[in-house]
Amino acid sequence: MTHDTDTMFPEKIRKLCVSINGSESGVLIRESQYVYSYDREYPEQLPVGLFLSPDQMVHRSSDLFSVMDQNLPEGYLFQRIKDFFPKQKITDMHLLALIGDNGIGRLGFHLQGEGKRPSPPAISRDEILNSPDGVMVFDNLVRHYLSSGIGISGVQPKIMVPERATVPIPNLIVKAGSDEYEDQACNEFVCMSAAKNAQIKVPEFDLSHDGKMLVLDRFDVTSDHQRLGFEDVASLFGLHVRDRLSDRKYHGSYEDIATLLLSIGLPREDLEEFFTQVAFSVMVRNGDAHMKNFGVLYRSRNDIRLAPMYDVLTTAIYKYEKFGGGPIVVDNTLALRLMKQSRTKGYPTRKDLLSFGHLKCQVKKPELILDRIAQAMNETLAQMKQDERIPRTLLDKLAASWSTGLMYSPTPSRLR
């Protein structure tokens, strides 16, 4: 697939119209600074971001506003975009224009005067799941949907697609594995299944027939196709964490996140859910639960809820090269420190995890949550032995890694 990039985008983009759920909100201008101006014709404005209130009509920033920056593609998709537009110098404004209405959350970005883009062809969930060659299907999806907007960030290969022609926005997230992490889609499927069994809120998900693709429902879209506001924790902290700044998402602590969530008015039951997500990552040895892998959904500043759990897998089964050219080591640390005063990112003791839940997340009986997670881990591994899509070698590796996590429950059952 080729495109005339000169007609696709101008060489420089200085101004973009910004919409919320398809309704005009204001304009984003790139000058010496980024300037966002709410449209004064609409006094009853929804906020573009939790910290970009329409009470102040004009906002300025030396960097792209974090609520907009959070969805810009990186890694695999960013490289595919550069390949797709080989003669185009791709700026953040170009990436926003490419995202269009397809970003996670409710913001849309358009060139002034741009007509409605043609809707991409729908592809059913069953067609994706039952494909005989997941790798080829995923590559075809990427080529098809780059031209209509991508709208999803992260290093792992993933793309959003519409399931039905009657759905006005892409409603499925399709994720593929990567060369660095063997059986990645299966790994995430098992972890998501364990989270669901542990009564953790997760989007609907399924694994393709060949185990190469994970398909998830978008969690930011309501049943009547209205998009909710979404911000990940990195965005709430005002961090820019792409490309050379990507290590910033690994700075800080889970205590910092809990404090932030309290400060923006997250309900207490959702703070308990946050503890449950952290505890689950600890117990399944997910060392990549960083600042971008937690987020909030909202309709207004007074209606904020924790987003479902997403992007979770057991990283402890993978090895990596330390410090570029250094020794090959196992991933045996958390993405963040548990507490602000923690000296390392090492996995916490049961006592420290319970203290975090009780003191920082206001959980009355955190030990019951650890028991529930342990039971779900056991049940899930037993279930997965009956699933022919999951390699037995992967299950053996997960069982070995999870055996340590099960010790957080006082009476852990043996892995079956």
C-alpha positions in Angstrom: 0.0 0.0 0.0 1.4 3.4 -1.0 0.2 6.9 -0.4 1.1 10.3 -1.9 2.2 11.8 1.4 2.4 15.4 -0.1 -1.4 15.3 -0.4 -1.9 13.3 2.8 -0.4 16.0 5.1 1.1 19.4 4.6 4.9 19.6 5.3 4.2 21.6 8.5 1.1 21.5 10.7 0.7 24.5 12.9 -3.0 24.2 13.8 -5.4 21.4 14.5 -9.1 21.4 15.4 -9.8 19.4 18.5 -13.1 17.7 19.2 -14.6 15.8 22.2 -16.8 12.9 21.1 -17.1 14.4 17.7 -18.2 17.9 18.9 -15.9 20.8 18.4 -14.0 21.9 21.4 -11.2 24.2 20.4 -7.9 24.5 18.5 -4.4 23.4 19.2 -1.7 25.7 17.8 2.0 25.0 17.6 4.0 28.2 17.9 7.1 28.7 20.1 4.8 26.9 22.6 1.8 24.7 22.3 -1.4 26.7 22.8 -4.8 25.2 23.3 -7.8 27.5 23.1 -11.3 26.5 24.0 -14.0 27.7 21.5 -15.8 30.6 23.2 -19.0 29.8 21.3 -19.5 26.8 23.5 -19.7 27.9 27.2 -20.7 24.5 28.5 -17.5 22.8 27.6 -16.3 19.4 28.6 -12.7 19.4 29.8 -10.1 18.3 27.2 -8.1 16.9 30.2 -8.5 16.8 33.9 -5.9 19.5 34.3 -7.0 21.5 31.2 -10.2 23.0 32.6 -12.4 25.2 30.4 -12.6 27.6 33.3 -9.3 28.8 31.8 -10.0 29.4 28.1 -6.4 29.4 26.9 -3.7 27.0 28.1 0.0 27.1 27.1 2.8 24.6 27.4 6.4 24.3 26.2 5.7 20.6 25.5 2.6 19.0 23.9 -0.1 18.7 26.6 0.3 15.3 28.2 -3.3 14.3 27.7 -2.7 14.6 24.0 0.9 13.2 24.1 -0.2 10.0 25.9 -1.7 8.4 22.7 1.2 9.2 20.3 2.5 5.9 18.9 6.0 4.6 19.7 8.0 1.5 19.0 6.6 -0.8 16.3 3.7 1.5 15.1 5.9 4.6 15.0 8.4 2.8 12.8 5.5 1.6 10.5 4.3 5.1 10.2 7.7 6.3 9.2 7.8 3.5 6.6 4.3 4.5 5.5 5.3 8.1 4.9 8.9 7.9 3.8 9.2 11.4 2.5 7.3 13.1 5.3 9.0 14.6 8.4 6.7 13.3 11.1 6.1 15.7 14.0 3.8 15.3 17.0 1.2 17.5 15.1 1.4 15.1 12.2 0.9 12.1 14.5 -2.2 13.8 16.1 -3.6 14.4 12.7 -3.0 10.8 11.8 -4.7 9.6 15.0 -7.8 11.6 14.1 -10.8 10.3 16.0 -9.3 7.0 16.8 -7.4 7.7 20.0 -8.1 6.0 23.3 -10.2 8.5 25.2 -12.6 11.0 23.7 -10.4 13.5 21.9 -10.2 13.9 18.1 -7.8 15.9 16.0 -8.3 17.2 12.4 -6.8 19.6 10.0 -9.0 22.7 9.5 -11.4 22.2 6.6 -10.6 18.5 6.4 -13.5 16.4 5.1 -14.7 13.2 6.8 -12.3 10.4 6.3 -13.6 7.2 4.7 -14.4 4.6 7.3 -12.0 1.6 7.2 -13.4 -1.8 6.3 -14.9 -3.6 9.3 -13.4 -7.0 10.3 -15.3 -9.3 12.7 -13.9 -10.6 15.9 -14.4 -14.1 14.7 -12.5 -13.5 11.5 -9.5 -12.3 13.5 -9.7 -15.0 16.1 -10.1 -17.9 13.6 -7.4 -16.7 11.1 -5.0 -19.6 10.1 -2.1 -17.2 10.1 -2.2 -14.5 12.8 1.1 -12.9 11.8 -0.1 -12.3 8.2 -3.5 -11.0 9.4 -1.9 -8.6 11.8 0.4 -7.2 9.2 -2.5 -6.7 6.8 -4.5 -5.0 9.6 -1.7 -2.5 10.2 -1.4 -1.7 6.5 -5.2 -1.1 6.2 -5.7 0.9 9.3 -2.6 3.2 9.3 -4.3 5.2 6.6 -7.5 5.8 8.7 -5.9 6.6 12.1 -4.0 4.4 14.6 -4.7 6.0 18.0 -2.9 3.6 20.4 0.4 4.0 22.1 2.9 1.5 23.4 5.9 -0.4 22.3 4.1 -3.7 21.7 2.7 -4.2 18.2 -1.0 -3.3 18.3 -3.7 -1.7 16.2 -7.4 -0.7 16.6 -10.0 -1.9 14.2 -13.8 -1.6 13.8 -15.8 -4.9 14.3 -18.9 -3.7 12.5 -19.6 -1.2 9.8 -22.3 0.3 12.1 -19.9 1.1 14.8 -18.7 4.7 14.3 -15.2 4.2 15.9 -12.7 1.3 16.1 -13.9 -0.8 19.0 -11.3 -3.7 19.0 -7.7 -3.6 20.0 -5.6 -6.3 18.3 -2.2 -7.1 19.8 0.5 -9.3 18.4 3.5 -10.8 20.0 7.1 -9.5 19.5 10.3 -11.1 18.6 11.8 -10.2 22.0 9.1 -12.0 24.0 8.2 -15.5 23.1 4.5 -16.4 23.3 3.7 -12.9 24.4 0.0 -13.0 23.3 -0.5 -16.3 25.1 1.3 -15.0 28.2 -1.0 -11.9 28.4 -4.1 -14.0 27.8 -3.2 -16.3 30.7 -2.5 -13.3 33.0 -5.7 -11.5 31.9 -7.7 -14.7 32.6 -6.2 -14.9 36.1 -7.1 -11.3 36.7 -10.7 -11.9 35.6 -10.8 -15.0 37.8 -9.6 -12.8 40.7 -12.6 -10.4 40.1 -10.3 -7.7 38.8 -12.0 -5.5 36.2 -10.6 -6.2 32.8 -11.9 -5.5 29.2 -13.4 -8.4 27.3 -10.6 -10.3 25.6 -9.8 -13.5 23.7 -6.9 -15.3 22.0 -6.7 -16.1 18.3 -6.9 -19.8 17.2 -3.2 -19.9 16.6 -2.2 -18.0 19.8 -0.5 -15.2 17.9 -3.0 -12.4 18.5 -4.9 -11.1 21.6 -8.2 -9.3 20.8 -9.6 -6.9 23.4 -12.7 -4.6 23.6 -11.9 -1.0 24.1 -12.7 -0.1 27.7 -13.2 3.7 27.1 -16.4 3.3 25.0 -19.9 2.9 26.5 -22.6 0.6 25.2 -24.1 3.5 23.2 -20.7 4.2 21.5 -19.9 7.3 23.6 -16.2 7.7 24.4 -15.1 8.5 27.9 -12.2 10.7 28.8 -9.1 8.7 29.6 -5.7 9.6 31.0 -2.9 7.3 32.1 -1.0 8.0 35.2 2.0 9.3 33.4 -0.3 11.9 31.8 -1.8 12.8 35.1 1.7 13.5 36.4 2.4 15.7 33.4 5.1 13.3 32.1 6.2 12.9 28.5 7.5 9.3 28.3 8.1 8.5 24.6 11.2 7.7 22.7 14.3 8.9 24.5 12.2 9.9 27.6 10.6 6.5 27.9 12.5 5.7 31.1 10.5 8.3 32.9 7.5 5.9 33.1 9.7 3.8 35.4 10.4 6.6 37.9 8.4 7.0 41.1 6.4 4.6 43.2 3.0 3.0 43.6 2.6 5.1 46.7 3.0 8.2 44.5 0.2 6.9 42.2 -2.1 6.1 45.2 -1.6 9.6 46.5 -2.3 11.1 43.1 -5.5 9.1 42.7 -6.7 10.2 46.1 -6.0 13.8 45.2 -8.2 13.8 42.1 -11.1 12.3 44.0 -11.0 8.6 43.0 -13.7 6.7 45.0 -12.4 4.5 47.9 -13.5 1.3 46.2 -11.5 2.2 43.2 -8.4 2.9 45.3 -8.9 -0.7 46.6 -9.1 -1.8 43.0 -5.8 -0.1 42.4 -4.2 -2.0 45.3 -5.6 -5.2 43.8 -4.1 -4.4 40.4 -0.7 -3.7 42.0 -0.9 -6.8 44.2 -1.8 -8.9 41.1 1.2 -7.6 39.2 3.4 -8.4 42.2 2.1 -12.0 42.5 2.2 -12.9 38.8 5.7 -11.2 38.6 4.7 -8.5 36.1 7.7 -6.3 36.2 6.3 -3.8 33.6 3.4 -2.2 35.5 4.7 1.3 34.9 3.1 4.7 34.9 1.4 4.2 31.6 -0.2 0.9 32.6 -2.6 2.5 35.1 -5.2 5.0 34.1 -8.6 6.7 34.9 -11.8 7.1 32.9 -14.1 10.1 33.4 -17.1 12.0 32.2 -16.4 15.1 34.2 -14.0 16.4 36.8 -16.5 15.0 39.4 -17.0 11.6 37.9 -13.6 9.8 37.8 -13.1 6.0 38.0 -10.1 3.7 37.7 -9.7 2.1 34.3 -9.8 -1.7 34.0 -6.5 -3.6 34.2 -4.6 -3.7 30.9 -1.2 -4.6 29.5 -0.3 -7.3 32.0 2.0 -10.3 31.6 4.5 -12.3 33.5 7.9 -10.7 32.6 9.9 -12.8 35.0 10.1 -15.6 32.4 12.1 -13.5 30.0 15.8 -12.6 30.1 17.3 -9.4 28.8 20.7 -7.8 28.2 21.7 -5.5 31.1 23.0 -2.1 30.3 23.6 -2.8 26.6 26.2 -5.4 26.2 26.1 -6.5 29.8 25.2 -9.9 31.3 22.0 -11.7 30.4 19.7 -11.5 33.4 16.2 -12.4 34.5 13.6 -9.6 34.9 13.2 -9.9 38.7 12.2 -6.3 39.7 9.0 -4.2 39.7 8.6 -1.4 37.2 8.3 1.1 40.1 9.2 1.2 43.8 6.4 0.1 46.1 6.8 3.0 48.6 8.5 6.4 48.2 11.1 5.5 50.7 11.9 2.1 49.2 15.5 1.9 48.1 15.0 -0.7 45.4 12.4 -2.0 43.0 12.7 -5.5 44.4 9.5 -7.4 44.9 8.0 -6.5 48.4 7.5 -8.9 51.3 3.9 -9.9 52.2 4.1 -7.6 55.2 5.1 -4.6 53.1 2.5 -5.3 50.5 -0.2 -5.6 53.2 1.0 -2.4 54.8 0.8 -0.6 51.4 -2.8 -1.7 50.9 -3.9 -0.8 54.4 -2.1 2.5 54.9 -1.8 3.9 51.4 -4.9 2.5 49.6 -7.3 2.4 52.6 -8.0 -1.3 52.2 -9.6 -2.8 55.4 -8.6 -6.4 54.8 -5.9 -6.5 52.1 -5.0 -10.1 53.1 -8.3 -11.3 51.7 -7.4 -9.8 48.3 -4.1 -11.7 48.3 -5.9 -14.9 49.0 -8.4 -14.3 46.2 -5.6 -13.6 43.7 -3.7 -16.7 44.8 -6.8 -18.9 44.3 -7.4 -17.4 40.9 -3.8 -18.0 39.8 -4.2 -21.7 40.7 -7.5 -22.0 39.0 -6.3 -20.3 35.9 -3.2 -22.6 35.4 -5.4 -25.6 35.8 -7.9 -24.3 33.2 -5.1 -23.4 30.8 -3.9 -27.0 30.7 -7.1 -27.8 28.8 -6.5 -25.0 26.3 -4.6 -26.2 23.2 -3.7 -22.7 22.2 -1.4 -22.3 25.2 2.1 -24.0 24.8 2.8 -26.3 27.7 6.3 -24.9 27.9 4.8 -21.5 28.6 2.6 -22.9 31.3 5.6 -24.6 33.0 7.5 -21.3 33.0 4.5 -19.4 34.4 4.0 -22.0 37.1 7.6 -21.6 38.2 7.3 -17.8 38.3 3.9 -17.8 40.0 5.0 -20.2 42.7 6.9 -17.4 44.4 3.9 -15.0 44.1 1.6 -17.6 45.7 3.6 -17.3 48.9 1.9 -13.9 49.5 -1.2 -16.0 50.5 -0.7 -17.5 54.0 -2.0 -20.9 53.0 -1.0 -21.1 49.3 -2.3 -24.1 47.4 0.1 -26.1 45.3 0.2 -25.2 41.6 -1.7 -27.9 39.8 
